[in-house]
Amino acid sequence: MSEYKYTLEDKDGNVWLDTRGSGLRMHGTSSALNKLYEDAYSTMNIYGQGFYTTDARDIAEGYTKKGKGTTPSIYDAKERTPVKLFDLDAPLSKKHKAYFADLFGELADEDEVTLRDFYDNARGNSRYAGYSADDVQELFYAAQDKLAEEGYGGFQHVGGDKTNKKPHKVRIYWDAANQLDLEEMAKDAYRVGGQVGKGLFDIAKKASGPLGIATTVLSMPTSAGEIAESVGIMPAGEGSDYVPLSGEMFVDQFRNPLLD
């Protein structure tokens, strides 16, 4: 069995597929988006301006409850063409470290290893050095401009550590209006028994073993056997420890939503 975590349960008892590692880019908001704007701005963006996405549906869902909007929505974002993303968690080259140390000046410490360190220290030190939130964002703009000259179109990093959440992949796009296409997701997308569709196929592919997707889709513990039963794949045998699915059963049960 893959170590991939298949499901999460919310406070209401609903079971959701854990989309971490699936390659999805989701954006949650309390206000529906009519379009992507090039001039969107917020001092609350801790890693600068951009369109923030996550590969974790539960994280995106959390953002639909923030803000004052009344039309909670989650969007599936797809890159029009591959976007080169700078890894905020990666150790900086000597050249980059020297550049950013000079850029952030008194807001930098001497212990930065990654660009994320520079950003975090700049925010933390700004309150003591008399910098406003807008001043900090201007420095972040300058950092983006430097990296854009090198062909980068955004950032990526692993999120969750600051909010005590399970790790998830964050991707931040600097020119989302020209980089991404958005599609609103169904409210129950990736809920077991809901509109699983292609999402289950993507996750099955991610979790597939040496025999391929269909033969290793889900071989899950008893509690997950009940999930399999709720989806309609096969009955969960009473007292059984695992509910394996054959490739034939998987394809027959999900042929239309997965493969058509």
Residue frames relative to the residue before (quaternion, step in Angstrom):
aa qw qx qy qz dx dy dz
M 1.0000 0.0000 0.0000 0.0000 0.00 0.00 0.00
S 0.4883 -0.6625 0.4818 0.3009 3.58 -0.93 0.86
E 0.4905 -0.6429 0.4973 0.3143 3.57 -1.20 0.49
Y 0.4132 0.7143 -0.4681 0.3160 3.58 1.28 -0.05
K 0.3559 -0.7398 0.5336 0.2034 3.58 -0.86 0.97
Y 0.2940 -0.8300 0.4549 0.1330 3.54 -0.35 1.26
T 0.8503 0.1116 -0.0001 0.5143 3.56 0.83 -0.91
L 0.1386 -0.7335 0.6581 0.0988 3.51 -1.39 0.44
E 0.2407 -0.7627 0.5821 0.1467 3.56 -1.09 0.66
D 0.3055 -0.7602 0.5422 0.1863 3.58 -0.82 0.96
K 0.7336 -0.4560 0.2872 0.4140 3.55 -1.32 0.18
D 0.6725 0.4818 -0.2915 0.4803 3.59 1.25 -0.39
G 0.5898 -0.6071 0.3552 0.3967 3.56 1.29 0.07
N 0.4730 0.6532 -0.4576 0.3745 3.60 1.24 0.12
V 0.2648 -0.7606 0.5737 0.1489 3.57 -1.03 0.80
W 0.1026 -0.8076 0.5807 -0.0027 3.54 -0.80 1.11
L 0.4969 -0.6046 0.5198 0.3426 3.53 -1.16 0.53
D 0.3625 -0.7086 0.5606 0.2284 3.57 -0.93 0.89
T 0.2216 -0.8387 0.4896 0.0881 3.57 -0.29 1.28
R 0.3751 0.7305 -0.4950 0.2839 3.61 1.20 0.07
G 0.8061 0.2503 -0.2060 0.4950 3.54 -0.93 0.92
S 0.5360 0.6576 -0.3899 0.3581 3.58 1.27 -0.05
G 0.5013 -0.6508 0.4346 0.3691 3.60 1.20 -0.39
L 0.4657 0.6760 -0.4475 0.3548 3.58 1.27 -0.01
R 0.1646 -0.7359 0.6458 0.1195 3.53 -1.31 0.50
M 0.0318 0.8290 -0.5529 0.0773 3.56 -0.29 1.25
H 0.1344 -0.7730 0.6173 0.0577 3.52 -1.15 0.73
G 0.1361 -0.8002 0.5816 0.0539 3.55 -0.71 1.12
T 0.0436 0.7955 -0.6000 0.0726 3.55 -1.02 0.84
S 0.4600 -0.6763 0.4949 0.2935 3.58 -1.15 0.56
S 0.7298 0.3271 -0.2075 0.5634 3.58 1.31 -0.18
A 0.4804 -0.6838 0.4674 0.2885 3.57 -0.72 1.06
L 0.3440 -0.7415 0.5440 0.1893 3.56 -1.07 0.75
N 0.2862 -0.7492 0.5728 0.1693 3.55 -0.83 0.99
K 0.7731 -0.0989 0.0893 0.6201 3.54 1.16 -0.65
L 0.4770 -0.6162 0.5269 0.3394 3.54 -1.33 0.10
Y 0.2217 -0.7930 0.5587 0.0994 3.55 -0.86 0.98
E 0.4648 -0.7019 0.4717 0.2622 3.55 -0.97 0.87
D 0.7520 0.4037 -0.2094 0.4771 3.60 1.11 -0.58
A 0.2874 0.7617 -0.5316 0.2335 3.62 1.15 0.48
Y 0.0129 0.8160 -0.5737 0.0690 3.58 -0.92 0.92
S 0.1273 0.7696 -0.6202 0.0829 3.55 -1.08 0.79
T 0.4099 -0.7048 0.5216 0.2515 3.56 -0.93 0.88
M 0.5776 0.6082 -0.3657 0.4035 3.59 1.28 -0.21
N 0.5414 0.6233 -0.4056 0.3921 3.61 1.22 -0.23
I 0.3032 -0.8262 0.4446 0.1665 3.56 -0.14 1.28
Y 0.7546 0.2748 -0.2022 0.5605 3.60 1.19 -0.32
G 0.7394 -0.4366 0.2095 0.4676 3.51 1.01 0.89
Q 0.6941 -0.4771 0.3496 0.4103 3.50 -1.37 0.05
G 0.3972 0.6966 -0.5328 0.2704 3.52 -1.10 0.70
F 0.5144 -0.6096 0.5079 0.3252 3.52 -1.36 0.08
Y 0.2264 -0.8238 0.5135 0.0799 3.54 -0.39 1.30
T 0.0175 -0.7921 0.6100 -0.0124 3.57 -0.94 0.93
T 0.1639 -0.7661 0.6134 0.0998 3.54 -1.29 0.39
D 0.4124 -0.6888 0.5245 0.2837 3.56 -1.20 0.45
A 0.6263 0.5338 -0.3296 0.4628 3.62 1.29 0.06
R 0.3982 -0.7440 0.4824 0.2349 3.55 -0.52 1.15
D 0.6462 0.5298 -0.3386 0.4325 3.61 0.96 -0.77
I 0.6224 0.5153 -0.3438 0.4783 3.59 1.10 -0.61
A 0.6446 0.5112 -0.3182 0.4711 3.58 0.94 -0.88
E 0.6287 0.5390 -0.3277 0.4548 3.57 1.01 -0.83
G 0.6281 0.5562 -0.3354 0.4286 3.57 0.99 -0.80
Y 0.6743 0.5004 -0.2959 0.4553 3.56 1.04 -0.77
T 0.5707 0.5755 -0.3994 0.4286 3.61 1.18 -0.28
K 0.6814 0.4720 -0.2777 0.4856 3.57 1.26 -0.33
K 0.6048 0.5431 -0.3570 0.4602 3.60 1.28 0.03
G 0.7221 0.3980 -0.3010 0.4792 3.55 -1.12 0.55
K 0.5707 -0.6267 0.4369 0.3011 3.53 -1.36 0.02
G 0.3983 0.7429 -0.4610 0.2775 3.58 1.26 0.17
T 0.3011 -0.7616 0.5527 0.1543 3.54 -1.25 0.48
T 0.6817 0.4218 -0.2870 0.5244 3.59 1.27 0.23
P 0.1054 -0.8389 0.5320 0.0460 3.61 0.47 1.19
S 0.0668 0.8064 -0.5770 0.1106 3.55 -0.81 1.03
I 0.1622 -0.7370 0.6449 0.1209 3.53 -1.27 0.57
Y 0.1601 -0.8036 0.5711 0.0493 3.54 -0.90 1.00
D 0.3252 -0.6879 0.6179 0.1982 3.50 -1.19 0.77
A 0.1346 -0.8101 0.5690 0.0419 3.58 -0.57 1.18
K 0.0746 -0.7967 0.5996 0.0114 3.55 -0.86 1.00
E 0.4464 -0.6879 0.5071 0.2654 3.55 -0.93 0.93
R 0.4458 -0.6839 0.5085 0.2738 3.56 -0.92 0.90
T 0.7420 -0.0308 0.0211 0.6693 3.52 1.14 -0.78
P 0.6494 -0.5318 0.3425 0.4221 3.63 -1.06 0.51
V 0.2103 -0.7783 0.5854 0.0862 3.55 -0.91 1.00
K 0.3708 -0.7201 0.5474 0.2104 3.56 -0.86 1.00
L 0.0979 -0.8227 0.5600 0.0000 3.56 -0.57 1.20
F 0.3528 -0.7223 0.5579 0.2062 3.56 -0.96 0.91
D 0.3641 -0.7520 0.5143 0.1935 3.56 -0.81 1.04
L 0.3449 -0.7698 0.5071 0.1768 3.56 -0.44 1.24
D 0.6929 0.4909 -0.2692 0.4543 3.59 1.17 -0.55
A 0.5739 0.6179 -0.3724 0.3874 3.58 1.25 -0.25
P 0.5484 -0.5990 0.4538 0.3668 3.64 -1.01 0.69
L 0.4413 -0.7125 0.4862 0.2473 3.56 -0.93 0.91
S 0.5028 -0.5948 0.5255 0.3424 3.53 -1.22 0.53
K 0.6537 -0.5014 0.3720 0.4276 3.58 -1.21 0.34
K 0.6371 0.5397 -0.3230 0.4456 3.57 1.02 -0.82
H 0.6926 0.4637 -0.2799 0.4763 3.56 0.84 -0.96
K 0.6449 0.5293 -0.3364 0.4367 3.58 0.92 -0.83
A 0.6532 0.5050 -0.3150 0.4681 3.59 0.97 -0.84
Y 0.6465 0.5253 -0.3243 0.4482 3.59 0.96 -0.86
F 0.7261 0.4390 -0.2615 0.4601 3.59 0.77 -1.00
A 0.5863 0.5505 -0.3788 0.4579 3.60 1.10 -0.54
D 0.6631 0.4842 -0.2964 0.4879 3.57 1.03 -0.77
L 0.6445 0.5367 -0.3201 0.4406 3.58 0.96 -0.86
F 0.7683 0.3771 -0.2043 0.4752 3.59 0.74 -1.01
G 0.2368 -0.8427 0.4693 0.1165 3.56 1.27 -0.19
E 0.8568 -0.0566 0.0658 0.5083 3.56 -0.80 -1.04
L 0.6043 0.5547 -0.3647 0.4407 3.59 1.23 -0.22
A 0.6259 0.5221 -0.3345 0.4731 3.57 1.28 -0.19
D 0.3182 -0.6836 0.6135 0.2346 3.52 -1.27 0.49
E 0.5602 -0.6012 0.4313 0.3726 3.58 -1.18 -0.30
D 0.6301 0.5697 -0.3212 0.4186 3.56 1.26 0.13
E 0.3956 0.7422 -0.4734 0.2617 3.62 1.22 0.16
V 0.1451 -0.7734 0.6137 0.0643 3.54 -1.01 0.87
T 0.7830 0.2131 -0.0861 0.5780 3.56 1.06 -0.84
L 0.6180 -0.5171 0.4158 0.4215 3.56 -1.26 0.20
R 0.5707 0.5769 -0.3790 0.4448 3.57 1.12 -0.56
D 0.6102 0.5429 -0.3456 0.4621 3.60 1.04 -0.73
F 0.6550 0.5102 -0.3180 0.4579 3.58 0.92 -0.89
Y 0.6630 0.5044 -0.3103 0.4579 3.58 0.91 -0.90
D 0.6728 0.5000 -0.3024 0.4538 3.58 0.87 -0.96
N 0.6755 0.4876 -0.2976 0.4662 3.58 0.92 -0.88
A 0.6257 0.5436 -0.3420 0.4428 3.58 1.01 -0.78
R 0.6615 0.4856 -0.3073 0.4819 3.59 0.92 -0.85
G 0.6965 0.4947 -0.2864 0.4339 3.55 0.86 -0.94
N 0.7269 0.4366 -0.2416 0.4718 3.57 1.00 -0.84
S 0.5295 0.6772 -0.4035 0.3134 3.59 1.15 -0.50
R 0.6385 0.5548 -0.3350 0.4151 3.58 0.98 -0.79
Y 0.7095 0.4383 -0.2557 0.4890 3.57 1.14 -0.63
A 0.7055 0.4519 -0.2560 0.4821 3.58 1.22 -0.45
G 0.5616 -0.6535 0.3688 0.3486 3.59 1.25 0.16
Y 0.4578 0.6653 -0.4627 0.3656 3.59 1.18 0.49
S 0.3748 -0.7025 0.5544 0.2422 3.57 -1.00 0.80
A 0.6686 -0.4756 0.3755 0.4310 3.56 -1.30 0.21
D 0.6395 0.5168 -0.3257 0.4668 3.59 1.05 -0.70
D 0.6084 0.5486 -0.3517 0.4530 3.60 1.06 -0.73
V 0.6543 0.5101 -0.3079 0.4658 3.56 0.96 -0.87
Q 0.6533 0.5128 -0.3166 0.4582 3.57 0.94 -0.85
E 0.6021 0.5494 -0.3585 0.4551 3.60 1.09 -0.61
L 0.6375 0.5036 -0.3238 0.4849 3.58 1.03 -0.73
F 0.6385 0.5196 -0.3239 0.4662 3.55 1.02 -0.77
Y 0.6034 0.5421 -0.3470 0.4707 3.59 1.07 -0.71
A 0.6568 0.5165 -0.3132 0.4513 3.58 0.94 -0.91
A 0.6334 0.5206 -0.3271 0.4699 3.58 1.04 -0.76
Q 0.6412 0.5167 -0.3192 0.4690 3.58 0.99 -0.83
D 0.6443 0.5324 -0.3264 0.4415 3.58 0.91 -0.89
K 0.6315 0.5357 -0.3252 0.4567 3.56 1.00 -0.85
L 0.7185 0.4406 -0.2537 0.4746 3.57 0.84 -0.96
A 0.5883 0.5638 -0.3681 0.4478 3.59 1.12 -0.59
E 0.6096 0.5514 -0.3406 0.4564 3.57 1.11 -0.69
E 0.6949 0.4476 -0.2553 0.5016 3.57 1.21 -0.52
G 0.6513 -0.5669 0.2964 0.4082 3.56 1.28 0.23
Y 0.5130 0.6423 -0.4293 0.3741 3.58 1.23 0.13
G 0.2102 -0.7958 0.5594 0.0975 3.54 -1.14 0.72
G 0.8113 -0.0102 0.0042 0.5845 3.56 1.26 0.19
F 0.4850 -0.6376 0.5172 0.3011 3.51 -1.40 -0.17
Q 0.0545 -0.7378 0.6613 0.1238 3.49 -1.39 0.17
H 0.1289 0.7723 -0.6178 0.0721 3.55 -1.17 0.57
V 0.4983 -0.6129 0.5078 0.3439 3.56 -1.29 0.16
G 0.1816 -0.8076 0.5570 0.0678 3.54 -0.69 1.12
G 0.5485 0.6420 -0.4508 0.2893 3.53 -1.35 0.05
D 0.6038 0.6024 -0.3630 0.3752 3.57 1.11 -0.59
K 0.6928 0.4837 -0.2875 0.4511 3.61 1.00 -0.71
T 0.7513 0.3512 -0.1937 0.5241 3.58 1.21 -0.41
N 0.4499 -0.7124 0.4277 0.3273 3.56 1.32 0.23
K 0.4211 0.6757 -0.4817 0.3663 3.54 1.03 0.88
K 0.6331 -0.5002 0.4190 0.4164 3.53 -1.28 0.30
P 0.5678 -0.6307 0.3906 0.3566 3.64 -0.84 0.88
H 0.0402 0.7792 -0.6240 0.0441 3.55 -1.09 0.79
K 0.5034 -0.6599 0.4718 0.2975 3.57 -1.20 0.52
V 0.1471 -0.7764 0.6109 0.0484 3.54 -0.80 1.10
R 0.0322 -0.7651 0.6429 0.0157 3.55 -1.01 0.88
I 0.1333 -0.7975 0.5880 0.0200 3.55 -0.84 1.08
Y 0.1565 -0.8144 0.5567 0.0482 3.58 -0.62 1.15
W 0.3691 -0.7725 0.4826 0.1847 3.56 -0.72 1.11
D 0.7844 0.1878 -0.0944 0.5835 3.60 1.13 -0.56
A 0.0237 -0.8797 0.4748 0.0084 3.51 0.93 1.02
A 0.6037 0.5846 -0.3650 0.4007 3.60 1.02 -0.73
N 0.7647 0.3191 -0.1773 0.5311 3.56 1.14 -0.61
Q 0.6731 0.5052 -0.2911 0.4550 3.57 1.28 -0.12
L 0.8141 0.2803 -0.0842 0.5015 3.56 1.06 -0.78
D 0.1988 -0.6930 0.6712 0.1725 3.47 -1.40 0.40
L 0.2137 -0.7978 0.5564 0.0914 3.56 -0.93 0.94
E 0.0276 -0.7606 0.6482 0.0230 3.52 -1.20 0.70
E 0.4099 -0.7152 0.5041 0.2575 3.56 -0.72 1.03
M 0.3504 -0.7479 0.5322 0.1860 3.54 -0.94 0.93
A 0.5716 -0.5655 0.4654 0.3701 3.55 -1.20 0.54
K 0.6170 -0.5848 0.3785 0.3661 3.57 -1.06 0.73
D 0.7751 0.3104 -0.1786 0.5206 3.59 1.02 -0.72
A 0.2730 0.7641 -0.5366 0.2314 3.59 1.15 0.48
Y 0.8310 0.1465 -0.1749 0.5073 3.54 -0.90 1.07
R 0.4993 0.5727 -0.4764 0.4425 3.57 1.20 0.45
V 0.4765 -0.6638 0.4872 0.3081 3.56 -0.87 0.90
G 0.7630 0.2495 -0.2381 0.5467 3.53 -0.62 1.19
G 0.6441 0.4853 -0.3169 0.4992 3.57 1.31 -0.15
Q 0.7508 -0.3444 0.2735 0.4928 3.55 -1.15 -0.61
V 0.0571 -0.8352 0.5469 -0.0094 3.53 0.40 1.28
G 0.1034 0.8697 -0.4804 0.0471 3.53 0.86 -1.07
K 0.8586 -0.0651 0.0682 0.5038 3.50 -1.00 -0.94
G 0.5633 0.6196 -0.3924 0.3806 3.58 1.08 -0.59
L 0.6577 0.4960 -0.3153 0.4711 3.57 0.96 -0.85
F 0.6303 0.5348 -0.3359 0.4515 3.57 1.01 -0.77
D 0.6424 0.5245 -0.3229 0.4560 3.58 0.95 -0.87
I 0.7007 0.4585 -0.2744 0.4727 3.56 0.90 -0.92
A 0.6062 0.5368 -0.3546 0.4676 3.56 1.07 -0.67
K 0.6365 0.5245 -0.3220 0.4648 3.57 0.99 -0.84
K 0.6529 0.5168 -0.3136 0.4564 3.57 0.96 -0.87
A 0.7653 0.3930 -0.1874 0.4740 3.54 0.97 -0.88
S 0.4135 0.7485 -0.4539 0.2506 3.58 1.26 -0.07
G 0.3696 -0.7299 0.5411 0.1946 3.52 -1.16 0.73
P 0.8097 -0.3253 0.1893 0.4503 3.58 -1.26 -0.25
L 0.6876 0.4731 -0.2904 0.4680 3.59 1.19 -0.42
G 0.6466 -0.5389 0.3171 0.4370 3.57 1.25 0.12
I 0.7519 -0.4332 0.2723 0.4157 3.50 -1.37 0.12
A 0.7509 0.4637 -0.2665 0.3873 3.53 0.47 -1.23
T 0.7242 0.4493 -0.2676 0.4496 3.59 0.96 -0.75
T 0.7710 0.3072 -0.1808 0.5277 3.59 1.21 -0.22
V 0.2308 0.8310 -0.4887 0.1312 3.56 1.24 0.35
L 0.7954 -0.1406 0.1196 0.5773 3.58 0.60 -1.03
S 0.1057 0.7230 -0.6782 0.0779 3.53 -0.82 1.07
M 0.0695 0.8867 -0.4336 0.1450 3.46 0.37 1.35
P 0.6161 -0.5534 0.4070 0.3853 3.61 -1.18 0.49
T 0.7723 -0.3963 0.2412 0.4339 3.53 -1.33 0.27
S 0.6667 0.5029 -0.3212 0.4466 3.59 0.82 -0.95
A 0.6634 0.4816 -0.2991 0.4884 3.53 1.07 -0.72
G 0.5444 0.5999 -0.4015 0.4271 3.55 1.21 -0.44
E 0.6276 0.5207 -0.3301 0.4755 3.54 1.07 -0.72
I 0.6007 0.5438 -0.3505 0.4696 3.56 1.14 -0.66
A 0.6454 0.5252 -0.3212 0.4522 3.55 0.91 -0.94
E 0.6464 0.5184 -0.3169 0.4615 3.54 1.02 -0.81
S 0.6648 0.5106 -0.3146 0.4455 3.59 0.95 -0.85
V 0.6444 0.5032 -0.3234 0.4765 3.57 1.10 -0.63
G 0.4853 -0.6778 0.4280 0.3491 3.57 1.20 -0.47
I 0.3854 0.7324 -0.4880 0.2772 3.57 1.22 0.32
M 0.7471 -0.2559 0.2099 0.5765 3.56 0.81 -1.04
P 0.5937 -0.5655 0.4114 0.3981 3.60 -1.13 0.45
A 0.3711 -0.6861 0.5733 0.2507 3.54 -1.12 0.67
G 0.3751 -0.7584 0.4883 0.2137 3.55 -0.38 1.23
E 0.5127 -0.6663 0.4459 0.3071 3.55 -0.86 0.96
G 0.8376 0.1690 -0.1440 0.4991 3.54 -0.78 1.03
S 0.5206 0.6356 -0.4390 0.3638 3.61 1.18 -0.05
D 0.4624 -0.6913 0.4882 0.2644 3.54 -1.15 0.67
Y 0.8097 0.1147 -0.0406 0.5741 3.59 1.03 -0.68
V 0.1871 -0.7503 0.6226 0.1199 3.51 -1.23 0.54
P 0.0784 -0.8252 0.5584 0.0335 3.61 0.13 1.22
L 0.2481 -0.7523 0.5912 0.1515 3.56 -1.16 0.61
S 0.3479 -0.7067 0.5659 0.2435 3.54 -0.97 0.78
G 0.6387 -0.5339 0.3855 0.3980 3.56 -1.19 0.44
E 0.6427 0.5330 -0.3316 0.4392 3.57 0.96 -0.83
M 0.6576 0.5075 -0.3162 0.4584 3.56 0.91 -0.89
F 0.6485 0.5324 -0.3229 0.4378 3.57 0.95 -0.88
V 0.6981 0.4734 -0.2816 0.4574 3.57 0.79 -1.02
D 0.6544 0.5151 -0.3256 0.4477 3.58 0.95 -0.82
Q 0.7074 0.4764 -0.2752 0.4437 3.59 0.88 -0.91
F 0.8161 0.2609 -0.1013 0.5056 3.56 1.03 -0.75
R 0.2528 0.8234 -0.4898 0.1350 3.57 1.24 0.30
N 0.7166 0.4682 -0.2856 0.4309 3.62 0.71 -0.98
P 0.7471 0.4025 -0.2747 0.4521 3.63 0.58 -0.97
L 0.7255 0.4590 -0.2626 0.4404 3.58 1.05 -0.61
L 0.8363 0.2942 -0.0954 0.4527 3.51 0.78 -1.02
D 0.6139 0.5747 -0.3623 0.4019 3.60 1.14 -0.40
